[in-house]
Amino acid sequence: MRDELVAVWPQFEEALEVIFRRSPMTMRTYMQYTTMVYRYCTETYQLGFRAGENVMDHVQEDLVSIRGFIAAKVETVIRKCQELDGQELLKYLNTEWELFEISSSLFDGVFDNFNRHSIEVKHGKKDGPSLTKNLCMQIWKEDLFDVLEEKIVGAALQLIHEERTGISTINNRDISDFVICLKKLPVKEESDVKKDKTEDQKLKFYKESFESLFLKTTEEFYKKEVEDFMKTNGDVKEYMKNVEMRLTEEDVRVQLVLFGCTRRPLLDCLEKIMIVDQIDYIQSNFVQLLEEKSDDDLSRMFRLCSRIRDGLVFLRTALESHVVKEGLGTLERVAEEAFNDPKIYVSKLLEVHGRYSSLIRASFFTDSTFLKALDNAAINFINKNAVTMKGRQHSSFKSAELIARYCDLQFRKNTKMPDEIEMEKVQKQVIIILRYLEDKDVFLKIYTRIFSKRLINELSASDEAETSFIAKLTALCGYEYTSRLSKMFQDIQVSRDMSMDFKEKSSTNKSIDFNAQILSSGSWSRFPEFFLMLPQPLYSTIGSFIMYYNSKHNGRRLTWAHPQSRGEVTSTAFKGKKYVFTVTTPQMCVLLMFNNRTSYSVYSIKEATEMKVESTLTVIGSLVKTQVLKSDKELVKDAVPFDATITLNAAYTNKKVRVDLSKMSVKKACIVRIMKMRKQMMHQDLVSEVVTQLTSRFYPKVGLIKKSIGTLIEKEYLKRSDKKYDLYEYLT
């Protein structure tokens, strides 16, 4: 000890004793101590500096003396620590550290002038790191922690181990205070310590002394836990629950007692042991969980696999394959019924897609790559499945046809029409299916045909539903795709307004309620020419409308499609009972002739109506088949012989007042027309084609179609093939 310090050491020692015993200190006493230090530094260091002495040597010598005093105080703590273990050791050490920090701060304050003079001598400036504070930290690290490091760190790790195993519940404060202490201990010698250290520099000692061992023991613990689990359990659901629980526990541990820099290496360690190394075991159960519909466990598997690189690739591929299998299997189970029932077909498509769409939203967090996998699967089973393969040959056209027919069922008038909200839901569901349909042009072709007949026959449930669906199709496929549909709908709207305006301005026969549908030739299918002489009342009304139309649109020519036109006639000719018949215009012309007479030859009807012979025989035949008229000769393939005499059937009766004669026996006529063109057809193909053609007018029941086929076989229009029972042949 230098002579200068010897002279004042009793006062220094007194001050240090009060500081490190943490005895009560008044402000007066504090000022006395700081004044003493100030005088010592001024008289010793500044005078020595002026005398050309090496003042830093004096500073270092004085620090050695002061260090000895503080080290003696720390030695007491060391001896006590050697007697303790575990949580008691950490509690005691943390308490002593907290008190030591208080003493260090007070020491730093009292010896502030010592710091400033030393810094000024060493660096030539008055600002710099505190030598006294760093001295205290260095003593605690070198004299205490470096000596007891293994014991102290071991105690902290043992507490964490006990909490992991459930042996005891620990006080997190004991560990958190300990690691905070590590952050404050110096890494380098005092002379090299910088004033401003980065966060990584401050945590360097924590990482070296604690974090590395913590990660090592963590790896050992969880490797054994996984190994023991596989030996005794093996249930993937329980395994994933335990993994997720452990990940959460360790994440919380970092937040509560460790520093954030430990989080990533800790989680990397856990994910490597419990997920990466066990990924085959985890993912091998994915399909089974899908089959069991264990959505919570599927979500848990997704969360775990998403934590590692490429962990979701297998799940996406497996999901796509499973959805394809599920979709194909679902349709195969209902192939027989769904082949001619669009409701069953579309509902099953929506059922499969909806199930996995909901799963992806709820369990896979609407992951875009999983949605893509669902899209790929849907494209697969919607375009090629047991229903589309059931016909004569596979055709994805079948899917387009059934979807178009489903739309017609939903959008046409019926007793169970959906309300506005339900209709919007139905349309959105159809759009979902259409997104995956490869033959959208085929769908449009079929839908356009059905749509046109729905408009012509005024069977739409609502105009709003029609326009809403066209708008959705436009959003999906573009304006060009739906331009024809929009024009067709616009024609019907314009026709309604024009018919209403004509009625208001017309002075013709008011007993005829006349409505015209003006269909632009560029948007609608062409109707075959049909020659027909109208009765005077109809002729007069139509003539007036033509004049009205020409006044609005000069240069345009109207072509009348009589077979597609419908009207109602009222009759009391059958035993005085009133009937309202819905008929085609050719049928109407024939029936109106019987207002004058009750009997006509076929020839006279042909001459009066000016229809072609074939058309005359067919139209009269349809009225004879409905028994409104009678023929003195048997029908030949639904047509009357040309030499027959036709009379009004006064005995006609029907339970209904309103009778639609326009679609009576239409099923048989449709079957004959199809077979006449095809010559040979399998049973399922024929039924499907009949349903497709008739759906736009009414929805035929499959049972009635089969019955009609049987009737046509009896009447020798058709026969079953000698080679194959389900193959029909047309008899010319």
Buried (B, 14 or more C-beta within 10 A) or exposed (E): EBEBBEEBBEBBEBBBEBBBEEEEBEEEBBEBBBEBBBEBBEEBBBEBBEEEEEBEEBBEBBBEBBBEBBBEBBEEBBEEBEEBEBBEBBBBBBEBBEBBBEBBBBBBBBBBBBBBBBBBBBEEEEEBBBBBBBBBBBBBBBBBBEBBBEBBBBBBBBBBBBBBEEEEEBEBEBBBBBBBBBBBBBBEEBEEBEEEBEEEEBBBBBBEBBBEBBBEBBBEBBBEBBEEBEEEEEEBBEBBBBBBEBBEEBBEBBEEBBBEBBBEBBBBBBBBBBBBEBBEEBBEBBBEBBEEEBBEBBBBBBBBBBBBEEBBEBBBEBBBBBBBBBBBEBBBEBBBBBBBBBBBBBBBBBEBBEBBBEBBEEBBEEBEEBBEBBBBBBBBBBBBBBBBBBBEEEBBBBBBBBBBBBBBBBBBEEEEBBEEEEBBEBBEBBBBBBBBBBBBEBBBBBBBBBBBBBBBBEBBBEEEBBBBBBEBBBEBBEEEBBEBBBBBBEBBEEBBEBBEEBBEEBEBEEEEEBBBBBBEEEBBEEBEEBEBEBBEEBEBBBEBBBEBBEEEEEEEEEEBBBBBBBBEBEBEBBEEEEBEBBBBBBBBBBBBBBEEEEEBEBBBBBEBBEBBEEBBBBBBBBBBBBEBBBBEBEBEBBBBBBEBBBBBBEEBEBEEEEBBBBBBBBBBBBBBBBBEEBEBBBBBBBBBBBBBBBBBBBBBEBEEBEEBBEBBBEBEBBEBEEEEEEBBBBBE
